């Protein structure tokens, strides 16, 4: 794949160089094997950001720096050269460090000091000569100094109280509940999945129409728990009865609906080497998300782990390659009606049609 390199590629500013590199990935995406370049709007939707933000990340004339999560997701989607990822990470780190230095210095650089003995710098303030003894300016100067000291004391006292209050509030907010070290939807290291804070578990209930990957995931998870169901995506009487039996067994409200109370007890953490209907329940939603086309076999293969890590990275989750509760929630929330169905589901449908004929 031929990469475009403009004259500004050697700009010393790491933000500019990073933007040029990311833009080259997007512009050359259509040159990848079997690929076409996505529009910025479509690419932004896949990354979970708005189009304006993505445009700034790809525009070297702006100083917006793409975070590491977006950099890695952009590298994975357009099939950019593998050797570019390490360079992009270094540029991203340098750009973020440079932005931190600018914030600490208020966006200004330190003035250049002239060598001793040379003419005074225009940036360096000159000290005013002290007023002569007995001058009427001395009482006014003393008053201003006392007033300034009082103001400094007030500001320091206010800042100290604010810091103490913040520490106290943070200590309360981060203190774990008794018997639990992380939040229910926390990642492996206790970091919450930020994209999920505004969402709740999807609600499934009895309906005549196909509920797609969510419905099949529900049926496969119920199958993992010992309820013999066909994974056809239709939430019918048999599925409702199995849900109610599961709720009764786990002391949940027995209403036949699957929502915020039932999903957390129903999902099962799976990872490399696992087999069974729960793995199928994970692979089916992955089939309909980026990068898509995950093979639904019921065996957690290396390919399944790679697809899951991509999904976790895209949604700000811990990229563990294992399906924990937060990952299950994200997969179920960010589902769309599929354009086709995995091969295993076609066989399930054929068996259902044969049993009713």
Order of alpha helices (4+ residues) and beta strands (2+ residues): alpha-alpha-alpha-alpha-alpha-alpha-alpha-alpha-alpha-alpha-alpha-alpha-alpha
